[in-house]
């Protein structure tokens, strides 16, 4: 049955694999009710923070692919002289059908939703749903082309071939030869990244806000390590310029390395301008100090200043307006240490936050339930802020459901962190569900309880997943934060023999595997603890309903792991999405103990289909034991900086067998499009901030982004021109 009809589904998958489906769900990220409760000062504060985030999001274009920035500029040019309706009229006159026009608008919507032409969730390229010739015909017929032929032709010639290219090495993000990256010049490889990481560790420099460029040939190679900053040279920039002393020439392991700064300079200048205005509206000293340090970080290139700002962010408990901005998550760096720019602004949802507050209050008792010795848990649990937020602005390559930040190990281990659950993202994520690969009975329960179960999982994942676990560390004086004579490795029963040395962090030790590994650890904590009746009671579930919520949480994790096959590249044998790799690993752990079965069936369309079943009767016994044992290993290896053992374990469960490669073909043929969100726009009119709404459609999504950048971004063009030689010979 598995091979019957497979030719059909494979052909359909190959045809549509890179085109954004016209039925992609698009929802307005509703936040008007929360925004209306804000004072005028709070609205103004939120407005300038949002402007800073959106201005900074242009950096993501420069971090994603060589063609993303010029294509964004091309879109801006197209709408300088023609409205959406006028361009549509031109397109139809040039022979495009209504469906082809909608396909083009959907492509532009996806581009803005991901801030580039690669999916923020999956790192796979998507391409226009019309031919290159049709697209160019529309461009040439636009009013903007008539007004600025040379620039528009140059932008088109620079980006058009790459937009449509989906051969190996061009359809995924990754190091050159395997994929596309602009965190590194086209002649860099993993060995170059490892060399520079050793160099940065020797100087106690964090890589979050850097890019790496390689100069010369194999006979004479040098490197440029560039910091993101407004400042463009090594002269001290104002007071407390921590970055200035390292700017200049260095030699490390016999190789010349030059540290420069000024990456994204003109964009960061606009970010800083808006942060200064936001600072004037701050409601307390912690907010003002936080923004002051962020400004200093963006002006000078000091990651340390951003870390200091994050300390004040943690201290700012229970704000009405929550925000975070900077070079944060390392998922899309193929080496796993450089951060993508993002910024968010949100308002507190008091009702849902009350549940998370109760979870925080009881966190210490729940931590004791986790399957590792007390010596592998933080000496003191630093109770974090945990709030449910309604997002006003989330600027970056995608919008998560929950966040646990900051990512600085030193701060997280010794001072704490914050958890946020993005409530309006969660509520919008389960509308219009189509649920393949489940039995009819499971699908019905899934529809009813996926939202509640995910709410529980996000809470546990963020607070007690990412928030748990101790790092065994040695400081600069050689002192250990554990008793080497008494603390034993619970897996081997022997004394501890590895730990984080001074200057080492989790990201640097675990590199590109680290993000997925940590997501897997947090997901396992959620599965393990959702079986506790006390945990479920906090969220308002008990008895049969509580048991059903826990079952759907486990079932959805297994199903997500199966769907994760879409994000595996069988050619490079790489995973394109950290969370989905983590869920695939969990599915395989449960499958190993006989809890998961996947059956071949005939779908309602007569083509090959699959059905996943989870043995509910074993969850409290074999399931809990299997997840507990696996989770203990994940935590211990992370705590001990034991990358060799961790990678052996994780790669074993990440391996995709021939059997699952066959299933992957059906998964891809029946995949569902990932939803996109239209976000409100804020406008300052006089001394009042107004909220501007847009249609929940592809057109509305495009128009919302054009509203944020109503004028052609010449500063983006300048930065693109300065850097394109690193990827175009």
N, C-alpha and C positions, 0 to 999 in steps of 0.2 A: 504493500500500500504506500510506503514512504516514497517509492520512486514513480508510482503511477501519477501521471499528470504533473510531474516535477518540471518537465520541460516548459510547460505553460507558465507556472509560477516563477520559475527562474528568469524566463524571458521578460515577463512583466516587471520583475524586480530590477533587471538590468536596464530596462528602458527608463524607468522612473526613479532610479536610485538617487540621482543627484538633483532632481527637480522638486521644488517646493510644491506640495500638493495644493490644489485649489480649495480643498475642503479642510485646510488647516484651521483649527479652532482659534478664534481671536476674541479676547474678552477685555473689557475695560477694567482696569485695576481700581475698584471703587474705594474712594477714601473721603468723599465729600462730607459725609456726616461727621467724621473725626476732624476734618479741617475746619468745619464751621464752628466748632467749639473753641478754637484758638483765639487768643487775644490778638490785637493788631501787631504788637511787638513780636509775638510768637510766629505769626504768619510771615512777617518780614524776615525774621531769623530763618525760617524754613525756606523762604524764597531764595535768599542769597546762598544758603547751603546747597539748594538744588541747582542753582546756576553754577556754583563751583563744581559740583559733581558732573553736570552735563558738559561743561567746558572741558573738564579732564577726560571725559569719555572719548574725546577725539584721539587721545593717546592710544586707546585700544586698537584703532585702525592701524596705527604704526607698529603695533606689537603683533598683529595678526598675520598679515601677508603683504608683499610688495604692492599688490594691486588694490588693496582695500582703500587706501587714502585717495589715489587718483579717481577711483570709481565714486567715492563719496563726493568728491569735488565735481565730477561729471553730473551727478544727480542734482547737486546744488545749481550748477549752471543751467541745466534743463528747465528748472522751475524758476529761474530768474525772470523770464519774460513770458512764460506760459503757465497757466493754472493746471490743476489736475484735469478738469473738464476740457480745457483747450488742447492739452496733449493727447487726451483720448480721441478727440475729434480728428486731430492730425493723424494719429495711428490708424484709425478706421479708414481714413481717406487713402492711406498708403497701403491698404490691403490687409491689415491685421483684422482678425475676427474679434468679436467680443471676448471670447474665451482666451485668445492669445493676449489681448490687452490686460485682462484680469491676471493672467499668468505673470506678466511683466510687473504689474503692481505688487503682486504677492512676493515676487523676488525682491523688489525694493523694500518691502515691509520686513522680510526676513533679514535682509542686509542690515537694516537699522536695528532690528530686534537683537541681532547678534553682534552689532558693531563690527562688521566685517563679513567676508564671504565664506567663512567657515563656521559651522555650528558651534555655539558656545557650549552645548551639551553634546559631546561626541567628537568634536574637532575634525569633522568631515566637511569637505567643500560642498556647497550647493550651487547650482548653475541656473541661468535664466531659462524660462520655459518657452522662449521663442528663439529662432535661429540667430546667429551672429549677424547675418545679412539683414534680417528683418529689424533687428535692434539698431543697426547702423543707419538703415533707411529712415527710421523714426528720428534718430539724432540729427541727421542731415536736414530733415524737414522742419525741425523745431525753430521757433523764433530766435532762441538763444544762439543757435548755430549761425544764423544770418548775421547776428550782432558780434560774434566772437569766434570766427571760424578757426583761426590758428590754435587758440588755446583748447577748444573743445576737440579738435582733431588730434592734438597732441595727447590729451587725456585719454581719448578713445584708443589711440594707437598704443599707448603705454599699458593699458589694463585689459583690453578686450580679449586678446588671446588667452591670457591667464585666467580670466573669468570662466572660460569654457573648457579649460584643460583639465581632464580627469584621468590621465594616465598615471601609472605608478610614479611616486615621487612628487606628485602635484595635487593629489586628492585628499591627503591627510596632513595634519600638522605633525612636525617631527624634525629631527636633525636632517640636514641636506643628504641627499641620496634616498632617504626613506620618506621624507616629507618636506613641508614648508615651515620655516620659522623666520621671524625677524627679530628675535631676541639675540641672534647670532648672525654674523655675515655668512654669505653662502659658502665660503670655504672653510667654515668651522666644523668640527665634529665633537663627539663625546670626549675624546682625549683632551682636546683643547679646553673644554668646560671643566674637566677634572683638574687640569693644571692650574687654571685661574682660580678654582675654588680653594686649592691648597694655598695659593698666594693670598687670597682674601682672608683665609683663616689665620695666616701668619701675621696679618695686620689687624686682625679683629674687626674686619669689615663685613657687614651684612650685604647679601647680593640682591635683596628684594627690588631695589630701584636702579638696577644696572642692566646694561647690554654689553655684549662682547663683539669686537670687530678684529679680524685677523688681517695683517698686512704682509705683503711679500710672498715669496715662494718657499718651497721646502728647503732651499739652501740658505735663505736669510729671512727668518720669520720674526715678526714682532706683533704685539697685541695692544689694542686700545680698549681699556675698560672704562666705559662711559657712565657717569652718574647722571640721573635725572635731576635737573635743577634749573632755576631761572638764571643763576650765575653761569657765565660761559668761560671763565678763566680761573686761575689759582689765586688771584688777589682776594684777600679777606672781604667777605660780603656782609657788611654790618657787624654787629657785635655777636660774639659766640658762634663764629663760623667753624664748626668742628671738622668740616670736610676739607677746608683749605690746606692743612698740613700734608695731606696725602696726595694732593694733586701734583702731577709731574712724573718724571722718569724713575723707573725702578728696574732692578735686575733680580730675577728669581729663577733658581735652578738653571742658571746660564742663559735665560731668555729675557729679552727686553720687553718690559710692560709699561705702558704709559697710561696713567689714570687721568682722565679728563672729565669735564662736566659740561652741562648745558644741553643734555638730551631733553627734547620736548620743551625747550626754554620758553618759547612764545606762548605755548599752551598753558604751561604752569604759571606764567605771569598772570593770565586771566583767572586761573584758579585762585591764586593768591589775592588778586583784587577783590574777588567775591567773598573769600574767607575773611578778609579785613572788614568788609561791610557787615558780614554776619557777626563778627566779634563785637561790633558796636551794639548789637541787639542781644548779646548773650544775657542769660537770666541769672547767672551766678559765676563765682570766681573759677570754679573748675572748668566750666565751658570756655571761659575767656582764656584760661591757661592752656587748655587743650588746643584751641585754635591757634594760639600764639606759637606753640611748638610745631604744629602742622605747617604753619606758614614758614617757619624757620627751616624746616625739613625741605619743603618744596623750593625755597629760595636758594639754599646752599647745597642740597644733595645729601644732607646728613640723615641716614636712616636712624641714627641714634636719637635725633631730635623727634622723629616720628614715634619712636618707642617711648620717649619721655611724654609726648602728647597722649599716648595710649594709657599711660599711668593715670593721667588726669581724667581720661574718658572713663576708666573703671571706677574712679572715685565719684563720678557724677551719677549718683544713684537716683533712679526713678524720674528722669527728666520727662517733660511733656513732649519735647521734640528729641528724638534719638537720631544720631548720625554717626557715620564713620567714613573715612575717605583716605585713599592712598594706594600704594602698590601692595596688594594684599595676598590674594590666592596664587599659588604656584602651579596649579593644575596644567596650564597650557605651555609652560616651559618644558621642553623635552628632557632637560636635565633635572627639573623639579625644584629649583631654588629661586628663580626670578619671578617677581610678582606682577600680576596684571593689574592695571589701574581700575579702581571701581569706587563708587561713592553712593551712599544711600541716605535718604531723609524719610523719617516716618513718625507717625503719631501713635501714642500708646492706646491700646484697646484694653480698658480697665477690667472688663468682665473676664476675658480670657487670661489676663495677666494674674488675676487672683488665684487661678488654679496653679499656674507656674510658681507663684509665690509659696503656695503650700508645699509644692514639690521641693523647693529650695530648703524650706524649713526642716523637712524630714530627710534631706539628702544624706546626712551622716549615717543615719540608720540604714538607708538603702545601699550605701557604699559597702557596708559590712556584709551584704549578701553576695557581693561579687566574688568570683572564684579564684582569688589570689590572696596571699598572706598580707597581713596589715603592714608589714615592712615594705611592701611594694605599692603602698598607697601614700599619698602626700601626708606629711606629718600633721598638718592642720588643713582642714577643708575650708577654703576661703569662700564664704558664701557670696555668690555673684548676684548681680541684677539679672532677673530673667523675666522678660516682658513679651507680651504679644503686641505686635505693631501692625498698623495699617500703613502700607508704603505709599508715600507721596511721589518719591522719585527714586528709582534704582538705575543708575547709569553704569553700564558695563556690558559684558558679553552675554549676560543672562541673569535671571532672578531666581535665587534659591528659595527654599521653603523655611529654612532656619539657618542661623549663623552662630558660631562660637568663636569669638575673637577677643583679644589680639592673638596673632600667631607667634609672638616673641616668647621663646621658651622660658627665658629668665623671668619675665613678667608673669606668665601663666603659672609657673611653678611656685613662685615666691609671693606674688601680690594678688593674683586672681585674674578673672576674665569676666566677660559678659556673655549671656545667651539671649538671643532674640528669635522669636518665632514670628514669621511674617503672615499674620492672620488673613489679610485679604488675598494674599497669594494662595494660601491653602484653600480658602473657600471657593476661589475661582477655578482651582485645579481639578475639581471633581464634578464639574458641570458637563453635561452631554457625553457621558461615558459610553464607550464601546469596548467591551472586555473580551478579547479573544483568548483561547487556550485554557479556559476553565470549563468545568461541567456546568450545566444549567443551574443546579442547586447552589454551587459555590459562587457563580456569577451573580445570582440574585442577592446573596448575603454580602458579597463584595460591594455591590452598588450601594447597599444600605449602610455598611460599616467601614468602608475604606477611609472616609473622611475622619470619623472618630478614632480609628486605629492609627491613622497617620499622625493625628494630633498627639496621641500618646507616644508614638515612636519618635517624633521630632523632639518632644520634651525630654525623653530619656536619652536619646542620641546626643543632643547638644549639651545638656547639663551633666549627666553622669557618664556619658560616653567620652566626649572630648574633654570633659572636666575632671576625669578620674586618672589615676596612675601617677606614679612617681618616676622621675628620671634619676638614676644613680649618677652622680656628678662629682667631678674633681675640680676645685677652684684653682685660681692662679698661684695660690700658695701651696698647692698639693694636698689640701684637706678634702676629705671625702664627706658627702652628706649622708653616709650610712656607716654602720659598724661592720667593717670587713671581716671581723672575727666571728660575728654572731649571725649575720644575715646570710641565709643559704638560698641558692637557686632552687625554687620549688619543683622544677622539671628534672634536674639532675641530682638534687640533694647535696650538691657540693658547694664550696665557697664560691663567691662571686669573683669572676676573673676578667670582666670587661665592664666599662662604664664610659660616660661622656667625658672626654678630656676638656681642659680649659679651652674655650673658644669654639668647641664643637656644639652643634645644635642638631635636633632631630632631622630637619630638612637636609642638612649637609651630609649627615651620615646615611640616611635612607634614600636620598636623592629622588629619582623619578618614581620609584615604587612607593615612596613615603606617603603621598596623598591618598592613594587607594588603600594602602595598608591601614592608615589611621581611620579612614572612613569605615573600613571593615570592622575594626575594633569597636568603633562607636555604634555601628549597626548591631553588632553582636550583644553589646550591653543593653540596647533597647529590647532585643528579643528575649534576653535572659531575664530582665527585670519586669517586663510586661506580664510575666506569669505570676507576679506578686499581687495578691488581692489588695494589699494596702496601697500599692501604686495605682491600681485601677480605681480604687475608691476615691482617690484625689481627683480623678477626672470624671467622677460621677457614675462609674460602672461597677456593678457587682453581680453575683449570681450567674445565671445563664448568659445574660447580656455581656458581662465582663469576660466570661469564657469565650463567647463569640468574637468579641473585640480582639482578644489575644490570638485566637485562631486566624482571623483575617489578617492580623499583623504578620504572622508567620507565613501565611499563604501568599500574601502580596510580596513578601521578601523573596520567596522562592520563585514566584512568577517574574518578578523584576530581574532576578538572576538569569532566568531563561531568556527574557527579552534582551538582556545584556549582550547576547551573542551578536546582535546587530552592530555593536561597537568594537568587535574584535576584527582585526585585519589578518586574514589567513596568509597573506603574502609576507608581511613583515613580522607576523606573530606578536604584534603589539596590540594593547588595549587602548582605545581612543577616549575612554571616559572612566575616571577614577571610581565613581560611585557604582557604576554598572559592573565593573570588574569585581568590586568588593561583594556585590550581591550575587554574582556568579559563583564566587568562591564559597559563600555561605550555602548556596544551593547544593554545591558539590559535597560540602561537609555533611549535609543532611541526607543527601542521596547515598553517601558512603555507608550510612547506618540503616539503609533500607526504608527511609521515610518518604522518599520522593519517587514517584513513577511518572514516566512520560510515554503516552500511548499514541500510536499512529491511527488516525481516523480519516474518514472522508468528510470534508466540510460541506456546508449547506450549498456551496457553489459547485460541488462535485469534484473539487480539487483536494490535494493532499493537505491535511491539517493535523494538529497535535493537541492533546489534552494533558494538562498537568494535574496530578493529584498529590495531596499531602496527607499522610496518615495522622489524623487528628488524635487518635488514641495514644500515640507515642510521644506527643509533644512534651508532656510533663515528666516523662521517664527518659527514654533513649534520646529524645530531642534536646532536652535541657542538659543532659549529661554531655552530649556531643558538642553543643555550643559552648558549654562551660569549660570543657577541656581545651577546646580550640581557642577560646577567648583568653584563657590563662596563658597559653603559649604566646599569643599575640602581644599581650601586655608585658610579659616577662622579657621577651626579646626586645621590645621597644625600650623598656626600662633600662636594660643592660647595654643598649647601643649595639646589640648583637645582630648586625646586618646579615652576616653569613647564614646564621640559623633562620632568621626571619625570611630571607629571600628563598631559601630552600623550601620552607614550609609554604610560603605564599605562592611561589611559582608552581609548586606541585598542584595545588587546587585551582590555579589559574589556567592550567593547560587545557586546551580544547582538543578533544579527541576527534578521530574521523567520524565517529557516530554523531557527535555534536556539530561537526562541520556540515553534515547533511541536514541536520535540524535547522542550522543557521539559515539555509537557503529558504526554508519555509517561513522562518521568523522574519526575514527581510521582505519576503513577498507579501506578508500580511501585516507589516508594521503600520502603526498608527502615527499620524503626524503629531509632533509635539506642539502644544498650544503656544500662542504668543499673546503678549499683553500690550494694550494701549494704555499709556499713562497720561494723567492730567499734566497740564502745563500751567505754570504760575506766571502772572504778569503783574508788574508794579505800575499802577496808574495813580499818579500823584503820591499820596502817602498810604494808599490802600493796595493790598495784594488781592488779585482776583484769580479764581480758579477757572481754567479754560478746559472744556471737555471736547472729545472727538468721538466720532463713530467707532463702534466696535467692529472694525473692518480693516482690510489691508490698506485701503485708501486712507482711513482715519489714522492708522499707525504711521504711514508715511508723512501725512500732513502734520501730525504732532511733532515729529522730528524736524521737519522743515520750519515749524514755528519756533523751535529752540535755537535754530541757526538761520535766521531770516536773511542774513547777508552772506555772501561768498566768503569762505574762510581762507583768506590770503595767507594767514600765518600757518595753516595746515599745508598749503601748497609749498610754502618756503621750506618747511621741515621735510616734506616728501622729496623735494628737489635736492636738498642737502644730502640725503641718505640713499637715494635710489641706486647709486653706483655700487653699493655693497651687494646688490642682488641682480643688477643688470650690467652686463659687460658691454 
